[in-house]
Amino acid sequence: MYFLSYVGFFFNYEILIIHSMRKLQKIKTAKVLEMARTKKKGRGGKKSKRRLKGVSVRMLQVWQPGVDGMEDGEELQFDPTAYDCLHAFHLGWPCLSFDIMRDTQGVLRTDFPHSLFCVAGTQADQPANNAVAVVQLANITGQRRKPKIPSTMEEDESESDSESDSDEEDEDMETNPNQESQSKVPLLQVRLVVHQGCVNRVRAMMQQPHIVATWGDSGYVQVWDMAAHIRSMSGGVPDGPGSCTTVHQAPLQIFTGHKDEGFALDWSPVTAGRLLSGDCKNAIHLWEPTTGGKWVVENKPFQGHSASVEDLQWSPTEADVFASCSVDGTLRIWDTRHREQSAISIKAHDADVNVISWNRLASCMIASGCDDGTFRIWDLRSLKEDAFVAHFKYHTGAITSIEWSPHEASTLSVTSADHQLTIWDLSLERDAEEEAEYQALLKQQAEPPADLPPQLLFVHQGQKDLKEGHWHPQIKDLLIATAADGFNILRPSNLENLPGA
């Protein structure tokens, strides 16, 4: 039986916060990391503080996930001011893949509370227990925070005590539901469509979000119409906690022409209904929509990769152009009018290329993520081997998803098997003078690591075995991430201070 839950802000998740100071007149940054290590003692779990002559003192240290260890009895506590919002939910079974469904509530939304639809595919213990979940989340609460630069350490400590007291009050409220305002609790509704076998990947069509494609571990690609489920949840009475509706529904179409299961799947943003699917036997098939609401899938695949096709991305501007990546380490650009070979092929990484993302605001840029934890940025105007624009080796686990922001051309998110979701802004550079000035204001003694990339904007932790992260295309700076232990919805507070934000 599926168990559903929704919670508000976390207070026990391990979150690393990277606070960054930005000069709005320049596209530069001073990277300053601040982490307060606190030890919890006693049964009450209250935070202990070191005091000197009646003054509370925070012990600031730079802590890097995957690099620095933890002592016994020591845990990381996140600063709520690092997020404009942070919520979680889960669907009983882990979800390897999900997609955000566009809606008619507004093209660009910023003010809380928010409401959204998404679709996810489960990884259940038995094939018959799997489902495609259509999810509505309403009343996603939060607040838009402004950065505060304390002028004195006393003021800083006063604010710290105030925030700590506020945190403890919030913790008490979570343990006592009668004290929590119901207006701050997100509302969750779920419709489960039975799916035979695990769902490797799921994608909703941009132009018609109720049309959803799934890649199953059975080796079949299926297309579904979820319009009835979206209508039933829109404006309806929210489900009670732990309840959901499960239905059996026939897909619009099933394609059985792939010779193995796969993961690569993408709808065209230019031509409605055009779909690509790639499998572990190196084949890529093109789905062409027909006027009768069906698709014609040509049996002859695009050929060129020598190993599993891991990801596919349509060009955001050209109707007949798409990109692919593979376990063979290559990144390829294709023209749908020529199936025999790709138009461009380069050796993009020295290991499996797991994921790619085509920038929809700067269409000459493609990002690729590798199994060795590195990711690279490529310029299509000069796409050659080893001619990448940028190369980043920060993550210690395989890159599991990468996605450009739909609102900032230089910003992208990355999820990794090292349990981190990171946000990067490629327009940022280290400014030693500005960094020193900011540290002086904070009277901060800890130095940020010299090898930390200045483009690293935010690090989110607390989820185990992260699989996918997506930006909401209509809610600015809002991300959703799925992992083995469920979903997080988050909006970092420091994105609000980017140039042009």
C-alpha positions in Angstrom: 0.0 0.0 0.0 1.3 3.4 -0.9 2.1 5.7 2.0 2.0 9.4 1.3 3.3 12.2 3.5 4.0 15.9 3.4 6.0 17.9 5.8 7.1 21.5 6.1 10.6 22.8 6.8 13.2 20.3 7.8 15.1 20.5 11.1 17.0 17.3 11.2 18.3 17.0 7.6 21.9 17.4 6.9 22.3 20.5 4.7 25.5 22.3 3.8 24.9 26.0 3.1 27.1 28.0 0.9 26.5 31.7 1.6 27.7 33.9 -1.2 27.9 37.7 -1.3 27.2 39.3 -4.7 27.9 42.7 -6.0 24.9 43.5 -8.2 26.9 45.9 -10.4 29.3 43.1 -11.4 29.1 39.6 -12.5 31.5 38.5 -9.9 31.3 37.0 -6.4 33.1 36.5 -3.2 32.6 33.0 -2.0 32.3 32.7 1.7 31.2 29.4 3.3 29.7 29.5 6.7 28.9 26.4 8.7 28.0 26.3 12.4 28.7 23.0 13.9 26.5 22.1 16.8 26.5 19.2 19.1 23.2 17.8 20.5 23.3 16.4 23.9 20.8 14.9 26.3 17.5 13.4 25.7 15.8 16.6 24.8 18.1 17.0 21.8 18.6 20.8 22.5 21.4 22.6 20.9 24.4 23.2 23.2 26.2 26.5 23.0 29.7 27.6 24.1 29.5 30.7 26.2 32.2 33.2 27.2 31.4 35.8 29.9 27.7 35.6 29.1 28.2 35.9 25.3 27.1 33.1 22.9 29.9 32.2 20.5 29.4 30.4 17.2 32.2 28.2 16.2 32.5 28.7 12.4 34.3 26.2 10.3 34.4 25.5 6.6 33.1 22.0 6.0 33.1 20.3 2.7 30.9 17.2 2.0 32.8 14.2 0.8 36.0 15.7 2.0 35.7 16.4 5.7 34.5 13.8 8.2 32.3 14.0 11.2 33.2 13.4 14.8 31.1 11.2 17.2 28.0 13.0 18.4 28.4 15.7 15.8 25.9 16.4 13.1 25.2 19.1 10.5 22.3 21.5 11.1 21.0 23.6 8.2 20.2 27.3 8.5 16.6 27.9 7.5 17.6 31.3 6.2 19.5 29.6 3.4 16.1 28.6 1.8 13.1 30.6 0.8 11.3 27.2 1.1 12.1 23.6 1.8 9.5 20.9 1.8 9.4 17.1 1.3 7.0 14.4 0.2 7.3 10.7 -0.8 5.2 8.2 -2.7 5.9 5.0 -0.8 8.3 3.6 -3.4 11.5 5.4 -4.6 11.1 7.3 -7.9 14.0 7.1 -10.3 12.5 9.8 -12.6 9.9 12.5 -12.6 8.9 15.6 -14.6 7.2 18.9 -13.9 4.0 19.5 -15.8 3.3 22.9 -17.1 0.1 24.6 -16.1 -2.1 27.6 -16.7 -1.6 29.4 -13.4 0.9 31.9 -14.8 4.0 32.0 -17.0 6.3 33.4 -14.3 5.3 33.1 -10.7 7.3 34.3 -7.7 5.0 34.9 -4.7 4.2 32.2 -2.2 2.2 30.0 -1.8 2.7 28.0 -4.9 0.9 25.1 -6.5 2.2 22.7 -9.1 1.7 19.4 -10.9 4.3 16.7 -11.6 4.4 13.2 -12.8 6.7 10.4 -11.4 7.4 6.7 -12.0 8.0 4.3 -9.2 10.7 1.6 -8.5 8.6 -0.9 -6.5 9.7 -4.3 -5.1 7.4 -6.2 -7.5 6.6 -5.3 -11.2 2.8 -5.3 -10.5 3.3 -2.7 -7.6 4.6 0.0 -9.9 2.7 3.1 -11.0 2.9 6.4 -12.8 2.0 9.0 -10.2 0.3 12.2 -11.1 0.9 14.6 -8.2 -0.6 17.9 -7.3 1.1 19.9 -4.6 -0.8 23.0 -3.4 -0.1 25.6 -0.7 3.7 25.4 -1.0 4.6 28.0 1.5 7.8 29.9 2.0 9.2 33.4 2.3 11.5 35.6 0.2 14.5 36.3 2.3 16.9 39.2 2.0 20.6 38.9 2.8 21.7 40.4 6.1 25.2 41.7 6.7 25.8 42.3 10.4 27.8 45.3 11.3 29.1 43.9 14.6 29.7 40.4 16.0 27.3 41.2 18.9 24.6 41.9 16.4 25.5 38.7 14.5 25.3 36.7 17.7 22.0 38.3 18.7 20.5 37.3 15.4 22.0 33.8 15.8 20.4 33.4 19.2 17.1 34.7 17.8 17.3 32.3 14.8 18.2 29.4 17.1 15.2 30.1 19.4 13.0 30.4 16.4 14.3 27.0 15.2 13.6 25.4 18.5 10.1 26.8 18.5 9.5 25.4 15.0 10.8 22.0 16.2 8.4 22.0 19.1 5.6 23.0 16.7 6.4 20.0 14.4 6.2 17.6 17.4 2.9 19.2 18.4 0.5 19.3 15.4 -2.1 21.3 17.4 0.3 24.2 17.5 1.1 24.3 13.8 -0.9 26.5 11.6 -2.7 24.4 9.0 -2.3 27.2 6.5 1.4 26.4 6.3 1.0 22.7 5.5 1.4 21.8 1.8 -1.5 19.9 0.4 -0.8 16.7 -1.5 -3.0 14.8 -4.0 -2.0 11.7 -5.9 -3.5 9.6 -8.7 -1.6 6.3 -9.4 -1.9 4.8 -12.8 -0.8 1.1 -12.7 2.4 0.5 -14.7 3.7 -3.0 -15.3 7.4 -2.9 -14.3 9.6 -0.2 -13.0 9.7 3.2 -14.6 13.2 4.1 -15.8 12.2 7.6 -17.1 9.1 9.7 -17.4 8.6 12.9 -19.4 5.6 15.2 -19.9 5.1 17.0 -23.2 5.7 20.7 -23.0 2.9 21.8 -25.3 0.3 19.3 -23.9 1.5 18.5 -20.4 -1.2 15.8 -19.8 0.5 13.7 -22.5 3.2 11.6 -20.7 5.8 9.2 -22.0 7.4 6.4 -19.9 10.4 4.2 -20.4 9.9 0.9 -18.6 12.4 -1.8 -17.5 10.2 -4.2 -19.5 11.7 -2.7 -22.7 8.5 -0.9 -23.7 8.0 2.9 -24.3 4.4 3.9 -23.5 2.5 7.2 -24.0 -0.3 8.1 -21.6 -3.1 10.7 -21.4 -3.3 12.0 -17.8 -5.9 14.8 -18.5 -8.7 13.2 -16.5 -6.5 12.9 -13.4 -5.4 16.5 -13.6 -9.0 17.6 -14.0 -10.1 15.5 -11.0 -7.5 17.1 -8.7 -7.8 20.7 -9.9 -10.1 22.5 -7.6 -11.1 19.3 -5.8 -11.1 18.4 -2.1 -7.5 17.3 -1.1 -6.9 13.7 -0.2 -6.5 12.8 3.4 -3.1 11.8 4.7 -2.0 8.4 3.5 -4.8 8.1 0.9 -4.6 8.0 -2.8 -6.5 6.7 -5.8 -5.2 3.9 -8.0 -6.6 3.2 -11.4 -6.0 0.8 -14.3 -5.7 2.7 -17.6 -4.7 1.7 -21.1 -1.9 3.8 -22.6 -2.5 5.7 -25.8 0.3 3.7 -27.5 3.0 1.1 -26.8 6.2 0.7 -28.8 7.8 -2.7 -28.5 10.5 -2.2 -31.2 13.4 -1.5 -28.8 15.6 -4.6 -28.3 16.4 -3.7 -24.7 15.3 -1.4 -22.0 16.5 2.2 -21.9 16.5 5.6 -20.2 16.8 8.2 -22.9 13.5 10.0 -23.6 12.7 13.5 -24.7 9.8 15.5 -26.2 10.5 18.2 -28.8 10.0 21.8 -27.5 9.6 22.9 -31.2 7.3 20.4 -32.8 4.4 19.2 -30.5 4.2 15.5 -30.1 7.6 14.6 -31.6 9.4 12.2 -29.3 12.8 10.4 -29.1 13.5 7.2 -27.3 17.0 5.6 -26.9 17.8 2.2 -25.5 20.7 0.2 -24.0 21.4 -1.5 -27.4 22.6 1.8 -29.0 19.4 2.5 -30.9 17.5 5.8 -31.1 13.9 5.8 -32.4 11.9 8.8 -33.6 8.2 9.1 -32.9 6.2 11.2 -35.4 2.7 12.4 -34.3 -0.3 11.8 -36.5 -3.6 13.6 -36.7 -5.4 10.8 -35.1 -3.7 11.2 -31.7 -1.3 8.3 -32.4 2.4 8.1 -33.4 4.3 6.5 -36.2 7.6 5.0 -35.0 10.0 4.1 -37.7 11.6 0.7 -37.1 14.9 1.8 -38.5 16.8 3.5 -35.7 19.5 6.2 -35.8 22.8 4.4 -35.7 26.2 5.6 -34.6 26.7 4.9 -30.9 28.7 1.8 -29.9 27.1 1.5 -26.5 24.0 2.3 -24.5 22.3 5.7 -25.3 21.9 7.3 -21.9 20.2 10.7 -22.7 18.6 12.6 -25.5 17.9 16.4 -25.9 16.1 18.1 -28.7 17.4 21.5 -29.9 15.4 24.3 -28.4 15.3 26.2 -31.7 15.8 23.7 -34.6 12.9 21.2 -35.3 15.1 18.6 -36.9 18.2 18.7 -34.6 18.8 16.7 -31.4 21.8 15.6 -29.2 22.6 12.3 -27.7 25.1 10.9 -25.2 26.3 7.4 -24.5 28.3 5.0 -22.4 30.8 5.1 -25.3 31.8 8.5 -24.0 30.6 10.5 -27.0 28.3 13.4 -27.5 26.6 13.5 -30.9 24.5 16.0 -32.8 21.9 14.6 -35.2 19.7 15.7 -38.1 16.5 13.7 -38.2 16.6 13.7 -42.0 19.8 11.7 -42.0 19.6 8.4 -39.9 22.8 6.8 -41.2 25.2 8.8 -39.1 25.4 11.8 -36.8 26.3 15.2 -38.1 28.9 15.8 -35.3 30.5 13.3 -32.9 33.1 14.1 -30.2 34.7 12.2 -27.4 33.1 14.3 -24.5 34.4 12.4 -21.5 36.7 9.5 -20.6 33.9 7.5 -19.0 30.1 7.0 -19.5 28.3 10.2 -20.4 25.1 9.8 -18.3 23.2 13.0 -19.0 23.1 16.1 -21.1 21.1 19.4 -21.1 20.6 21.8 -24.0 20.4 25.4 -22.8 17.1 26.9 -23.9 18.1 30.5 -23.2 21.6 30.3 -24.9 21.0 27.6 -27.5 24.7 27.3 -28.4 25.5 25.8 -25.0 25.2 22.1 -24.0 26.2 20.6 -20.6 27.2 17.0 -20.1 27.5 15.0 -17.0 29.8 12.0 -16.6 29.9 8.8 -14.5 33.3 9.9 -13.0 31.6 12.9 -11.3 32.8 15.6 -13.7 30.6 17.8 -15.9 31.5 19.9 -18.9 30.1 22.9 -20.8 30.3 22.8 -24.6 29.8 25.6 -27.2 28.2 24.2 -30.4 29.8 27.0 -32.4 33.2 25.3 -31.8 32.3 21.8 -30.8 35.5 19.8 -30.9 37.1 17.2 -28.7 38.8 18.7 -25.6 37.4 22.2 -26.7 35.0 22.4 -23.8 34.2 25.8 -22.4 34.4 24.7 -18.8 35.2 21.5 -16.9 34.2 20.9 -13.2 35.4 18.2 -10.9 33.6 18.8 -7.6 31.3 15.8 -7.2 32.7 12.5 -5.9 29.9 10.4 -7.3 28.4 9.9 -10.8 26.4 12.8 -12.2 22.8 11.6 -12.3 21.1 14.7 -13.8 22.1 18.1 -15.1 19.7 20.9 -16.2 20.0 24.5 -17.2 17.8 27.0 -15.4 14.8 28.1 -17.5 15.2 31.7 -16.2 19.0 32.3 -16.0 21.1 31.4 -19.0 24.3 31.0 -17.0 22.8 28.9 -14.1 22.4 25.1 -13.9 21.7 22.4 -11.4 23.5 19.1 -10.9 22.6 16.0 -8.9 25.0 13.3 -8.1 25.3 9.9 -6.5 27.3 11.6 -3.7 24.0 12.7 -2.3 24.4 16.4 -3.3 22.4 18.7 -5.4 24.5 21.7 -6.5 23.7 24.9 -8.2 26.2 26.7 -10.4 26.5 30.1 -12.0 29.0 30.1 -14.8 29.1 33.9 -14.9 30.7 34.2 -11.5 34.4 34.8 -10.8 36.3 34.9 -7.5 37.0 38.5 -6.3 39.7 38.4 -3.6 39.1 42.0 -2.6 35.4 41.7 -2.3 35.8 38.4 -0.4 38.1 40.0 2.1 35.7 42.9 2.6 32.8 40.5 3.3 34.8 38.4 5.7 35.8 41.6 7.6 32.2 42.6 8.0 31.4 39.2 9.5 34.7 39.1 11.5 35.0 35.6 10.2 38.3 33.8 10.7 37.6 30.6 8.6 39.0 30.8 5.1 37.1 29.2 2.2 39.0 26.3 0.5 41.2 27.7 -2.3 40.2 24.9 -4.6 36.5 25.5 -4.3 35.1 26.6 -7.7 33.8 30.2 -7.5 30.9 29.2 -9.8 29.5 26.9 -7.1 26.5 28.8 -5.8 24.6 26.4 -3.5 24.9 22.9 -2.1 21.8 21.0 -0.9 22.1 17.8 1.1 19.8 15.6 3.1 18.6 13.3 0.3 20.1 9.9 -0.2 21.1 8.7 -3.7 19.8 11.6 -5.7 18.5 10.7 -9.2 17.0 13.7 -10.9 16.6 17.4 -10.3 14.3 19.8 -12.3 13.7 23.5 -12.3 10.1 24.5 -12.4 9.6 26.3 -15.8 7.0 28.7 -14.4 8.1 29.3 -10.8 11.3 31.2 -10.6 14.2 29.5 -8.9 12.1 26.6 -7.5 13.6 23.1 -7.8 12.3 19.6 -7.2 14.7 16.7 -6.7 14.0 12.9 -6.3 16.1 10.5 -4.4 15.9 7.0 -2.9 14.2 8.5 0.2 11.7 10.8 -1.5 11.3 14.2 -3.0 12.5 17.7 -1.9 11.0 21.0 -3.1 13.4 23.9 -2.5 14.2 27.4 -3.4 17.6 28.7 -2.2 17.5 32.2 -0.9 20.8 33.4 -2.5 19.4 33.0 -6.0 17.3 36.1 -5.4 20.5 38.3 -5.4 21.9 37.2 -8.7 22.5 40.0 -11.3 19.2 40.4 -13.2 17.2 38.5 -10.7 
